[in-house]
Amino acid sequence: MSLEALALSLALIVALLLWIAAPLLRHGSRFAEHADVVLTERLQQHYERVLSALRDLEEDYSLGKLSQARYQAEREHWIAQGVEVLAELDRIGAFETADRTAAELDAAVDRQIEQAVAAYRKAHKLA
């Protein structure tokens, strides 16, 4: 076998392997995106539980069900939990996605308003 035939065979094998691996690589990135979404949702749910616990704690303290020392200890615990969750959400970029999504939504609403105003102006110029 000549060197050229060997190089051509090797190139065909590499191309075949890339063709076979392409769907697997795409599926892996979709799985990672889904995992990020699930993680973000779980962290947001945990943060909601932390906020709920803090509200309940404030209510119990205001009703006199808790001593000052117990209230302070519980409050510090729940605040630390909230800080950890927010730090993790920040680390995975959940806030950037939410900001971008809100900005995209605002832009879409602005476009619809501008289209409605343009249609109104056009209708009143023709009338």
Buried (B, 14 or more C-beta within 10 A) or exposed (E): EEEEEEEEEEEEEEEEEEEEEEEEEEEEEEEEEEEBEEBBEEBBEBBEBBEEBBEEBEEBBEEEEBEEEEBEEBBEBBEEBBEBBBEBBEEEEBEEBEEEEEEEEEEEEEEEEEEEEEEEEEEEEEE
